[in-house]
Structure formats: C-alpha cells, structure tokens
Amino acid sequence: MNLGFAIDNRKCIGCHACTTACKSEHDVPIGVNRTWVKYIEKGSYPDTRRLFTVTRCNHCENPPCVTICPVRSLYIRPDGIVDFDNQRCIGCKSCMQACPYDALYIDPNTHTSAKCNFCAHRIDGGMEPACVIVCPEQAIVSGDLDNPASAISRLISRHPSTVRKPEKSTGPKLFYIEGDEAAHTPTEAPPHTNYLWSDQAQGVGHFARYAAQRAATKHPERQLGLLGPKGEEAHQATARQGAGPRLSRSYDPPSKGVLWGWEVSGYLWTKGISTGLVMLPLLLNVLGWLPLTPVLETGLAAVSLAFLLITTGLLVKDLDRPSRFLYVILRPQWNSWLVRGGYILQATGGLLTLWLAVRVFDLPLPGGTGWLYGLLAAAALMAAIYTGFLLAQAKGRDFWQSPLLPVHMLVQSLMMGGGALLLYGLAAGMGVLWPAVIALEVLLAAHLLLLAMEFNLTHHSHDAALTAHLITRGPLAFHFWSMVTLGNVAPLLLLTQAADGRLVVPAAALVLFFGLVTEHIWVRAPQLIPLR
C-alpha cells in the first residue's frame, strides 16, 4: 500500500472545511495548522480570478525530514504515511528546515514538531482522513497509489496532475489536478506583511517571538518583492506594462519565520574558534613554523575546550525540548548529520580533555604525542565542517546546498582560530606569533576569494539566487558589506602593515567579531525565503 492525496483544483472553493476539520480532529492549537488554504489573486481588475491551494505534508517517497531527524521522531509507515512520535522529538527544528513544503511546525503546547499524519489513527480504523470526509465538493481524494483501481489512481491517470517542487527529488505524494504554478511557487506571489482577512503580526509559541522581531526589523520578507523577476512589485510593474498578469497572495497563515536564530549563529562561531585553535597551531607545527611549547599547548587545550563547552550549551539552548538532549546520543538516527556531529563533538571534547590533562599533569603518552596530535587535527577538522553537511540536509533552504559551504566553514574556522591564537599569544606574554600572522593573511585572502565565487557564480536555483540577492542588496546587505570590508579587507591591510606588532590586536579582534557576523548572515538569510 502506498497512500497519497490528490487535490482537485477544479472543485476546491477555498472554504477551509479541511483546515477546521483537521484542527478539530487533532486538537491543533490556534496559530498553527497541519493543513491550510492559500489564496492567490491573479490578473488585474476586472479580469481577475482567485486560486485556492490546499497545502499540507506531501508524505514524500524520500522525505528529507526523516533523514535529518536525529532521534527517529519522524518515520515512514509501511503504508507510505510519514508519521511522527512527539515522545521522541527534541524540538531541534531540523525537520522544518529540511521540508521544502513548509509542512511542519512546533506545537506551542508540547514544544515538539507536528504535521499532517494522514489521520493515521483513522486509517488504522478503516476510515478516511477527516479532511477528505468533510470536503463539501469532494476536492480532496486519498487512497492507494499502487492500486490502479483506487479513486486516486484513476483520477491522476485520467487528468494531468502536478506536484510541488519536483526538482527536490523528494517524491511528493500530494498531487494537484489543474494546479497553477503561480500558487505552487512561493516567490511568484511573496508573502505580505498583513492581509485583509488574516493578521500576520500575531503568532503563538516560537512564532510569537518571531512576529515581534519581524515587526522590529520592518518586515524583511516584504523586501522580497524588490528582488528579481518573481517579486511582487516586479509582477505588478509588468502587469501595468502588459507583460504579464498581476499576482498577489491575499490569504495565508502567519509565517513561521526564522527558526534557527542567534543560538545557531553563536554555536557556529564558538565551534569555529574551538576547532581553529586546534587545527591552525598543529598545521603550523607540522610545517615547522610554530613550536608547540607546554605552556602554549596547555593554553590552547584549555581555551579550545572552553569554547567547545559553550558550543554544546548553545546547541542545548536552541532546542525546544532541551531536557531531551541526550536522546541524540541514546536514540540516534545515524543518517542525520546532527547525530554524527554530536558524536564528533564528543570525540573532540574527549581528545581536548586528554591533551589538557597530559600537559597539566605531565602525563606520559605511550608512543609519544604524535598520534594524539593526529587524532586532534582529524576530530577538529570534522567538527569544523560537519555543519556544512548538516545544512545540506536542510533541503528546504537552497542556499545551504552550495558545494562551497564545507570549504567556507573550514576557512572560517581557521580564520577565527588564527585571530584567537594571536590574541592568546599576546595575553600569555609570548609576543606576536608571526607564523600565525602570515597564516591569517593567507586565510583572509582565501575567504575573499570564496565570497567572490559564492556570489558571482551561477546559482543552481532561483531561491539560492534570491538569497544571494538578499545578502548583497537586501536587508542583510549592511551586515554583508561590513563583514567584507571590516572583517576581511581591513584586517588584511592591518596585518600587512603590522611590522611592529601594534596592529595585530585590532586586526585579530575584527576577524573574530565579524566572524560572528558572517555566521549570522549564512544562518539567517536562507530562512527569509518563503517555502509555501
């Protein structure tokens, strides 16, 4: 059995019976929805029409939410339903970033993820989902896609159907009969800041906090309308010129907003400092440029371990169910890079503790310290770049699918490690560590080259290009150009003029501060792109 949905847009009248039936059946709190109806106005008066799009979980053949979930909270049933277990969920919000269809939400009562589960309890009792039963026009059809005699199979075989975002290769099983691309593509008719019949300034739980932030920052999503040919204002302008129809989103639920906030940006920053403080000195030592004295090693191990502990604290702080953090270790789902990263961070922390103990207590190591250095370098390398693979599992955010992301994270970690190493050397009375100055100059130049490649090469999708535009010309442009000039160019110039060492401190401080700005940009910008 392979259950799926079909929405017959020839019949849908946008009555929201499916939305209310779903809320009643599952006791869904106010402010969040498992199924909803989006309204799109197409055309210019008097030649206009309204498009209704019923949206919910697509119960994909290859659901990215299941792959990224670290604790098996999401799973595929034998009948093809993608179901969830809120008793396991830790509230990491990874599934929400992975879903290209924006189908999941955090329940404000349980603080765990939830979504349409095909009314699995009704299916098990031999009944149909509540939305199917209540629809007055029979516009929602469910059934076995593998059975050619089922109503859904006959409907799809006899009428042209489409799915949303087929390029994501998720195998969605929510089919639309005579669906309109304008309604299926979120950026064709971008979200408004408010609607005539729905107040977008309000939300519940996590979304209430986001609504306040959104109002304080003058609704950054509204600026999406200024970005490229698929923006709202661009559509209005072309309609006035006779080049195409006007498109407007006239009804929609509140935006879920930025799911990963300052905690994730901070975690990437502290992790970068921790791993960079290990990788860069060990690399310089292998090259014969920086001798590792016991005093230097003790300080590096202690500072790196401290920043790694802060990293762990920020990870736990970001969870909506922080008391369940150990589920990542005790109930792992090994395909998730969040699980793999958790074990990598544990291994790195254990090796740093051993390194610190060896130097503080002058402990002998069988076979010398060479093998410990090798393991430390490997663990720090993986800890630096694993987040790139985790973000790549977030299929809903196209900008994070860049193949340059792990390289960017490695260079960024080495840069922050270089800045921290210079400051530590001066604070510990070692003077200016000139090998670290040279290495930081090379890394800053490499980072500028990476930025040029990221923002000048052709992006693989419209959403990725839109994100790049948001960063360079949209609401994050000030942060981005400040980071380029003050976080890269200025430190590079200061270091090249630091013959007497007096300019090393401001250069290192700029690198560290704007390293945090960089992480903020990379975390926040992709989340401003609407997914529904």
N, C-alpha and C positions, 0 to 999 in steps of 0.2 A: 504494500500500500504506500502511496506517495501523495499525501494530501496537499491541496493548494487552493487558492482563491482566484476568482475572476470577477472583475468589476465591469459591468455593462454600462458604459457611459451614455448609451442611447436612452437608458431608462432612469439613471440617477437624477433625482430632483433636488439634491442638497438639503434634505430635511433634517439631517443629524439624528435620525432614529437609531442608526448604527452606533453613533457616539454615545448616546444616552443609554442604550441597551447594554453596551459594553461596560459603561461606568456602573450601572446598576448590578450587573451580573458579577463583577469582580470588586465592587466597592472601591472604585478608583477615586482617590481624593480630588477635590477641586483644585484646578490649576494645572493638572497633568492629564494626559489622555493616552489610551492604548490604540484607539482608532479615532480619526478626526477627518473633517472635510475642509479642504482648502478651496477658496473661491478665487477665480481669476476672471477679470473683466478684459475682454478682447475687442478691439475695434474703437471707433470714435463715433460719438453721437451724430446721427440717430442709428447708425449701423453698428450695433454692439451686440455681444452675446456673453453670457456667463458660463464658465466652465467649472464643473464640480469634480474634484479629485479626492476620492476616499483613499486615505493613506494609513498604513499600519505595517507591522512586521511582514517581511516578504517570505519568511520561512525558507531561506535560501538552501540550495543544494550544498553550497560550500560557504557556510556562514562565517564571516570573519570575526563576529562576536564570540563564537565558540572557540575559535583558535586563540584569541588573545586573552580570554578569561583565565586568570591564574589559578582558580580554585574549583573548576568544573561546575560553577554555578549555572552556566548555560550548557545545554546539551541537546543532541538530536535524538528524538524518539524513533523507534522502528517504523512508525507510520509517517515519518518525514517532518513532524512538528518540531520546531525549535522551541523548547520549553526552558524554564528556569527554576532554580531552587533558591529561594531567598534565605534559607537557613545556612547556606554556604557563602553567600555574597559578602564581600568585604567593603563594597562601595568604592572601588578604585576608579570607576568611570571609564575604564579602558574599553569596555564593550560599546559605550556610547560614542567613543572616538572611532571605533572600528566600523560601526554600521554606516554605510553610505546613504541609508534611507532615513536616518534620524528617528528610528523606531523605538529606542529605549529611553527611559527616564529614571531618575532616582525618586523612589516613593518617599514623600516627606514624612510619612508615619513610621516606616520601617528603616529608612535610610539605606535601602538596598535597591538594586536595579529591578525594573519590571518592564513588561511589554505585552503585546498580544501573544497569547499562547494557544490560539486556535480554539479557545474554550475546551482545553484538553479533557477536563472533567466531564463535559457534556459528550464529547466524542467517545469517551470510555463507557458512557451510559447509553450509547447508541443514538444520540441526538445530534442535531446540527448546532453550529455556533450561534450565540444569541443574536449577532448582527444579521445573520442570514435569515433567521426566523422573523425578525421584526421589520425587515425592509419592506415597505408597502408596495414597491414596484418590482420586487424580486431582481434588483440590480446587482445583488451580491450572490454569487454562486460558489459553493465549496464542494469538494469531492476528491475522488481518487484520480490523479492524473495518469496513472498507469493502467486504468481501466478504460478502454476505448468506448465502452457503453455508458459511462457515467455522464451526467449532465454537463459537468465542467469540460470534459474531454470533447463532447460533441459541440459545445459552444465554441471552444477555441479552434477546433478543426474546421468549423464552417464559417468563421468570421476572422478577419485579420486582427491580431492582437499584438500588443507591445508590452514590454516590461521597462521599469525604470533602471537607468544606468547599466545597461548590459555590458558595457566596457569594463566594469569592475570584476567580471568573471565570477560572480557570486552564485549564479544560477537562481535568480529570484523566481518564486512560485506564486507571485501576485500578478495576474495578467489583466490588462485593460483592453476592453473592446472599444474601438474608436477613441482611444485616449489621445489627447493633444500634447504635443511636445512642449508647448508653452507652459502647460500646467505641470508637466513632469520634470522640467529642468528648473531648479530653484532660482538660478540667476537670470532666467528670462524675465521674471517679474519679481524683483527683490522684495524682501520684507519692508513694511512701513514701520514708522515709529509708533503709529496709532492707527486704529481703524474705526469706521463709523459704528460698527456693532460689536466690537470687542476691544477691551482696554489692554494694550500691550505693556503698559507700565507696571503691571502687577504680576506677581508670581508667588509660588509657595516654596518653602524649604530653600534649597540651593538657588532656585530661580528668583526668589525674592531678593536675595543678596545681589544677584547679578543685575536685576532690574534697577536697583539703586545705583550700582556702578555705571550702568548704561546711561542713566539719566545724567549722572555727574560728568560723563565724558561726551555729552552732546550726541548720544546715539551713534557710535561709529559705524554701525551697519548701514545707516542712511547714506553714508558716503559711497556705498557700493554702487549707487545709481550713477556715479560720475565716472565709473571705471569701464571703459571699453564699450563695444557694440551691443553687449547684452544687458547694459544697465538700464534702469527705469527711465531716467531722463533721456538717454540716447534713443529709447523706443518712442518716447513722446515726441522728440525732435524729428525723427524720421517719419513718424505718422503725420506730423504737420506738413512735412515736405512731400508727402505722398509716396514715401519709400517703403512703408510697411505699416502694420496695424499697431495701435497703441495697446500696451499690455499693462495691467495693474493688478496687484494682489489686493483683494478687497476684504478677505476674511481669513484669519489663520489663528491658531493658538499662540500663546506667548512663546518667545524664543527661549531655548534652554541656555543660550549664552555661552560664556567662556567656562568650560567645565574644569580645565586644569589652570589654576591661577598662579599666584606668587609662590606657593609651596613648591610646585614643579619647577618653575624657573630657578628658585633658590636651590633646590636639590641638584639640578644640573650644574649650577655654579660651584657649590661646595664639593660635589663629586669631581668636578674638573680640577679644583685646587688640590684635592687629596691625591688624585691619580697623577697629576702633573708633577707634584712634589716627589713622586717616586720615579716616574719614567725619565724625566729630564736629567736629574743628577746621575742616575745609573747609566744613561746613554753617554753623558759627558765623561763618566769614569771609564767606560769601555773604550772611548776614543782617546783616552789618556790625557784629557784636558782638565779634569777636576778630581783631585784625590779625595777619597772618602775617609775623613778622619773620624775617630769615635765620637767626638763632640758633634760634628756635622750629622753623622748618621743618627745619633740619639735625637737631635732636634727634628730632623726630617721625619723620623718614625713617629714621634710624639705629635707633631703638628698634623701630619697626614692622617693619623688615626683619629685625632680630634675632629677634623673636618669630615671624616667618614662617618663618625657617630652623629654629627649634625645632619648629614645626608640621610641617615636612617630615620632620625627624628622627623625630618621634613616629609619623608615618604609616609610615615605613620600618620602625621598630622593631616595629610591630604585625603586620607581615607574617610568615608562617611561612616564606616564601622571600624574605628581603629582598634577596638578590643579584639577583633578577629584577625589581626595582622599575622599571627602565627599560622593561620590557615595556609598562607603562601608556602610555608615550609612543611606543614603537616599534611596538607591536602593538595599537593601540587598537580598542575596540568602542564606537562613538560613541553608542549608546543608553544606555550606563552613565554615571550622574552621577559615578561615581568618576573616569572618564576626563575628563569635562568639567571636573570640579573640579580635576584635576591641571593641565590647561591654564590654567584660571582662576588658580590659584595661581602658575603660571609667569609669566603676564602681569602679575599683581600684583607679583611679585618683581622683574621687569624694570623696571616703572614706578617702583617704590620705589628701585631702584638708580640709575635715571636722575635721579630727584628729588634723591637724596643727592649724586650727582656734580655736578649743576648748582649746588647750594648750597656744597659743599666747595671746588670748583674755580672757582666763579663763572663758569660757562659760560653763554654767551648762547643763548637758545632762539628760533628763528625764529617770529615771531608772538606772542612773549611766553609767559607761563606758564599762561595761561588754559586752553589745550587740554590741558596736562599735568594740571592740577587736575581737569578734567572726566573724563579717562580714569582717573585715580587713584580718583576717587569711584565711578565705574561699576565698576571692577575690584574695589574693596574691597567694594562692595555685593554683587556676585555671589559673592565669596569668603565673605562673611558668611552668605549664605542658601543657597548651593548644597547644603550638607549636609542641609538640610531636604528637598530633593528626592531626595537620595541615600537618606535614611532612609525616605522614602515608597516607594521602590522595594523596600524590605525588606518584602515583602507578608506575611511570617510574623509580623510584630510590629504588631498592630493599633493600639497607642497612637501609633506613629510615623506613622500615616496621618492624623493630625489636620491640618486645613487651617490651623490656627494655628501650626504648627511653624516655617515660614519666618519668620513675623512675630515669633515668640518669639526666634528666633536673631538677627534683626536688632536687636530691642530689647536683648537680652542683650549683643550686641557693642557697641552704643552705650553701654550702661551701663559695661561694662568699659573701653571707651575713655575714658569720662569720668573714671572712677577713676584710670586710668593717667595721663591728661592732668593732673589736679590734682596728683598726686604728682610728676610730671616738672617741672611749673611751679615747685613749691616747691624741688625739688632743684636746679634750674637757676638759682635766685635770682630768679625772676620774680614771686614772691609768689603770692597766691591769685588764680587766674584765675576771677573771679566769673561771667563768662558760662557757664563750664563747670559751676559750682556750680548755677546755675539750670537748665541743661540736664539735669544729673544728677537734680535733684529731679523734673523732669517725667518723665524716663525711669523712675525708681523707681516713681512713681505709675502710669505706664502698665504696668509689669511686674506690679504688684499686680493691676491690672485684668485683664491677660491670664491670670494664675493663677486669678483668680476665675472667669473664663469657662471655662477649661480644665477645672476641677474641679467646676463647678456645672451646666454644660450637659449635656444627654443625650448619652452616648457612643454611637457608631454600632455597637458590638458588645459582646458580653459580655466578651471578652478585654480590650478597651480599658477598660471599666468596672472590671474586676478589677485591671488595672494601676493605675488611679487610686486604687483602694482600698488596694492595696499601698503606694502612695506616702503617702497621707494617714493610714492607720491600721495599716499592716503594718510589716514590718521596716525600711522606709525612712522611716517617719513622723518619727523623731527628726531625720534629716537635713533632711527637708522643712520641718518647722516651725521648725527652727533657721535654715534659709535664709530663710523668710518673715520671721521676727522680727528676726534679727540681720543678715541680708543685704539686707533691703528696708526694713522699718519703722524699725529703729534708725538706719541711715544717713540716711533721710529726715528723721527727727526731729533728728538731729545737724546736718544741713545747714541746717535751718530756724532753728537756734539758733547758727549759726556766724558771727555778726556780726563778731567779731574775727578769724576765721580759724583759731582754735586747734583747732576740732573737725573741720576739713576732713580732716586726716590719718587719724584713726581711721575717719571715715566712708568715705573712699576705700579704705582697707585692708579694711574689712568688705565693701564691694562686690566687690572683687577676689577675696578669699578665698572668699566664699560664691557667687561666680560659678562657681568650680570645683566647689563642692558641687552647684550646680544642674545642671551638665553631667553630673556623676556620677549624679544621680538619673535624668535623662532617658535616659542611655545604659543604665544597669543595670536599672531597673525592668521594662521590657518583656521583657527576656531571662529574667526569673524565671517567666514564664508558660509552662507546658509546651505543646509543639506536637504531641505524639503521645500 
